[in-house]
C-alpha cells in the first residue's frame, strides 16, 4: 500500500494513539498550560478538532477557514470545555475527515488546492499534513511524548518537507542539514543558494534532533554546528 492510502493508515494509527493518551486527562489537566506559549492543553485540543474540520473542508473543495479571525475565534471558543467534550470532539472530527478521505480515489488526489495563508499543494498532501498536526501537537500537550518518540519514517519525511519549506527563507542563512547516517538536505538562504563564500552552515545531528529544532519543539539540543544555531521561523 502506497500513496494517500498508506498515509491515511498511518494517520489513523497516530490518531488512535493520540486519543488513547487523552483518556488519562481530567478537566484540570486540560485547563493546564501546554508547551505552546499562551495556549492551554484545551487550546491545543480545540485547534486539532477544528483543523480536522478545516481539512475536511479542503477535501470537499471548500475554503479551509472562513477567515483567520474565524479560525482563532473557534479555537478560543472551544478551548475551555471539559476533558470529555474535548475527547469526543477530537475523535468525531477526525472520524469525519477519515470518512471523507476514504471516498477519494485515483486522480481525485491530484487536484491542486489552496490551504491556509494562500499555500497551495496537491490534495494528496493532506493526510501527511494532518499526521504532522497530530504528531507535533501530541508533543505540545506535555504529557510525556517527545521528539525522540516520533517514528523514523515520519522524521525522514518531515526533514524532506521542512527543507523544502525553508528553502530560500530570508530568516535563515544557507544551511546544510546532516543526519548521522550521512544523509543531507540543503535549505535556508535568501535565494536557496550558497552564500558569498560558497559555504553553508552545517547543522548535524539525529533526525529527531533536527526535526525538533526545525519545528520549534526543542532548542536545538543534540545538534552540532559552527557558530550560533539560527532560530527557525515559525511553522
Phi and psi in degrees as a GROMACS rama.xvg file:
@    title "Ramachandran Plot"
@    xaxis  label "Phi"
@    yaxis  label "Psi"
@TYPE xy
-134.491  177.605  UNK-2
66.9788  -152.004  UNK-3
-56.7106  -35.3079  UNK-4
-61.3124  -43.6653  UNK-5
-66.2082  -41.3222  UNK-6
-64.4333  -38.1546  UNK-7
-66.6035  -37.3672  UNK-8
-65.1173  -42.8166  UNK-9
-63.9754  -41.9101  UNK-10
-60.5964  -42.0595  UNK-11
-63.4753  -40.6049  UNK-12
-61.9712  -45.1796  UNK-13
-65.8263  -38.1516  UNK-14
-65.1001  -41.4225  UNK-15
-62.2031  -41.72  UNK-16
-64.5572  -40.5918  UNK-17
-63.0734  -47.5755  UNK-18
-63.0805  -37.2905  UNK-19
-63.3537  -39.3379  UNK-20
-66.0303  -31.7345  UNK-21
-69.0753  -20.5503  UNK-22
-60.8635  -26.1347  UNK-23
-81.9701  -8.76912  UNK-24
-89.1704  134.618  UNK-25
-104.693  -175.513  UNK-26
-61.3398  -38.7896  UNK-27
-65.9251  -39.2551  UNK-28
-61.8403  -41.9109  UNK-29
-67.8314  -31.5193  UNK-30
-81.0103  -10.6381  UNK-31
-77.0285  160.256  UNK-32
-63.2363  145.032  UNK-33
-92.9838  -174.482  UNK-34
-78.7075  -7.9306  UNK-35
-90.4814  126.572  UNK-36
-55.2667  128.02  UNK-37
81.9863  -3.37773  UNK-38
-113.941  134.154  UNK-39
-79.919  173.166  UNK-40
-60.86  -33.1148  UNK-41
-61.6335  -37.119  UNK-42
-63.1345  -42.8442  UNK-43
-61.4225  -44.5131  UNK-44
-68.2197  -39.7085  UNK-45
-62.3262  -42.4768  UNK-46
-60.8334  -44.0576  UNK-47
-64.2401  -39.659  UNK-48
-65.7309  -45.8212  UNK-49
-71.4116  -28.2852  UNK-50
-65.2399  -39.9509  UNK-51
-60.54  -43.185  UNK-52
-64.7259  -37.9261  UNK-53
-65.2395  -42.0883  UNK-54
-70.7955  -30.7736  UNK-55
-63.3186  -39.6364  UNK-56
-57.0474  -45.0386  UNK-57
-61.7684  -43.0985  UNK-58
-63.1902  -26.6524  UNK-59
-89.1523  0.796798  UNK-60
83.5102  17.26  UNK-61
-103.027  163.532  UNK-62
-59.1247  145.948  UNK-63
-62.0334  -50.5709  UNK-64
-130.658  150.908  UNK-65
-61.964  -37.4736  UNK-66
-169.547  167.225  UNK-67
-65.6869  -37.3698  UNK-68
-64.4632  -39.558  UNK-69
-65.9047  -41.2223  UNK-70
-58.2721  -50.9255  UNK-71
-65.4011  -38.189  UNK-72
-65.2967  -38.2714  UNK-73
-65.4315  -40.1659  UNK-74
-63.6436  -46.6524  UNK-75
-64.2712  -39.9957  UNK-76
-59.9691  -41.1943  UNK-77
-92.5462  -8.19552  UNK-78
-66.8658  -26.578  UNK-79
-102.033  24.5866  UNK-80
-86.9951  163.236  UNK-81
-62.8215  158.87  UNK-82
-58.514  -41.4089  UNK-83
-63.8879  -35.999  UNK-84
-69.4843  -41.2985  UNK-85
-60.073  -46.4716  UNK-86
-58.9033  -45.5378  UNK-87
-64.413  -39.2376  UNK-88
-68.4674  -44.1946  UNK-89
-62.4779  -43.993  UNK-90
-64.1545  -48.1279  UNK-91
-71.3374  -38.5952  UNK-92
-66.8613  -38.527  UNK-93
-64.336  -38.3496  UNK-94
-67.2745  -37.9325  UNK-95
-62.2804  -44.4028  UNK-96
-61.8833  -43.1237  UNK-97
-63.7087  -39.6631  UNK-98
-64.6178  -42.3377  UNK-99
-64.2653  -45.4951  UNK-100
-61.9757  -35.8305  UNK-101
-65.9866  -19.8248  UNK-102
-84.7886  -11.4191  UNK-103
-85.739  141.851  UNK-104
-140.193  158.135  UNK-105
44.4489  -120.097  UNK-106
-70.0724  -12.5512  UNK-107
-52.891  -36.8002  UNK-108
-76.9115  -10.0294  UNK-109
-92.6223  -1.46521  UNK-110
-66.3914  139.046  UNK-111
-86.3909  131.208  UNK-112
-126.814  160.46  UNK-113
-102.905  130.619  UNK-114
-107.188  -160.184  UNK-115
-66.2184  146.504  UNK-116
61.187  25.4346  UNK-117
79.0478  4.55246  UNK-118
-66.3287  135.753  UNK-119
-114.43  148.289  UNK-120
-163.607  167.324  UNK-121
-79.256  154.696  UNK-122
-61.9286  -27.4365  UNK-123
-70.0542  -4.84677  UNK-124
-80.9336  -16.3452  UNK-125
-61.8858  -45.528  UNK-126
-57.5024  -41.7956  UNK-127
-71.7213  -35.703  UNK-128
-60.2372  -42.5045  UNK-129
-67.7069  -39.0165  UNK-130
-58.5887  -41.1174  UNK-131
-61.79  -41.4569  UNK-132
-59.7303  -46.7238  UNK-133
-63.9481  -49.2242  UNK-134
-65.0831  -45.9862  UNK-135
-72.6594  -40.2926  UNK-136
-74.3952  -21.5898  UNK-137
-60.8868  -41.3667  UNK-138
-65.165  -42.227  UNK-139
-62.4756  -23.8338  UNK-140
-65.4198  -23.5472  UNK-141
68.234  42.0143  UNK-142
-116.697  23.5616  UNK-143
118.076  -21.2046  UNK-144
-84.4828  139.718  UNK-145
-130.627  175.71  UNK-146
-62.0861  -25.891  UNK-147
-65.4692  -19.3473  UNK-148
-89.8869  -5.4527  UNK-149
-70.2107  138.535  UNK-150
-62.4166  146.538  UNK-151
-59.1697  -41.2854  UNK-152
-63.6781  -36.9156  UNK-153
-66.6821  -42.8948  UNK-154
-61.0299  -42.6995  UNK-155
-62.6041  -46.4041  UNK-156
-67.2183  -35.2787  UNK-157
-64.1061  -40.771  UNK-158
-63.199  -42.3668  UNK-159
-59.1553  -46.7213  UNK-160
-66.78  -43.5534  UNK-161
-68.5022  -37.2896  UNK-162
-62.1198  -41.2409  UNK-163
-66.5227  -41.8274  UNK-164
-63.0547  -39.3225  UNK-165
-94.8979  1.3606  UNK-166
-62.4068  126.114  UNK-167
77.7089  6.20422  UNK-168
-70.7208  126.956  UNK-169
-68.1759  -16.0389  UNK-170
-82.0786  -6.75313  UNK-171
-120.298  146.439  UNK-172
-74.3164  167.534  UNK-173
-59.1957  127.224  UNK-174
-125.724  148.892  UNK-175
-122.26  118.542  UNK-176
-91.1259  130.692  UNK-177
-126.05  126.203  UNK-178
-88.559  161.366  UNK-179
-65.916  -20.0162  UNK-180
-89.7468  7.53622  UNK-181
99.0713  -11.9333  UNK-182
-67.7788  151.859  UNK-183
-147.419  156.134  UNK-184
-137.299  137.814  UNK-185
-100.996  138.527  UNK-186
-159.841  -179.071  UNK-187
71.7449  -175.537  UNK-188
88.8295  148.026  UNK-189
-55.173  -39.9024  UNK-190
-127.007  14.1451  UNK-191
78.5198  5.89686  UNK-192
-99.2927  167.402  UNK-193
-62.8213  157.04  UNK-194
-74.6124  -174.105  UNK-195
-60.6679  -23.556  UNK-196
-92.0679  3.94552  UNK-197
71.6843  18.1032  UNK-198
-115.375  156.251  UNK-199
-123.657  146.784  UNK-200
-72.2519  124.138  UNK-201
-91.0286  128.875  UNK-202
-119.546  118.699  UNK-203
-122.655  146.813  UNK-204
167.606  -171.292  UNK-205
-71.6847  156.797  UNK-206
-54.5539  -38.4263  UNK-207
-63.5377  -42.6621  UNK-208
-65.3733  -40.5438  UNK-209
-65.54  -45.74  UNK-210
-66.5274  -40.3969  UNK-211
-58.656  -43.2751  UNK-212
-68.7455  -47.8991  UNK-213
-65.057  -28.0767  UNK-214
-94.8759  1.38593  UNK-215
75.6818  15.1994  UNK-216
-89.2841  -13.3709  UNK-217
-137.681  168.148  UNK-218
-85.4715  -2.23498  UNK-219
105.28  12.2495  UNK-220
-60.5395  139.723  UNK-221
90.7139  -5.35614  UNK-222
-99.4323  152.656  UNK-223
-122.375  142.347  UNK-224
-161.948  159.502  UNK-225
-86.5525  124.875  UNK-226
85.4278  -160.674  UNK-227
-81.4647  142.085  UNK-228
-78.8446  121.698  UNK-229
-69.4939  157.408  UNK-230
-91.9639  117.028  UNK-231
-63.9785  148.29  UNK-232
-67.7607  158.331  UNK-233
-61.2666  150.007  UNK-234
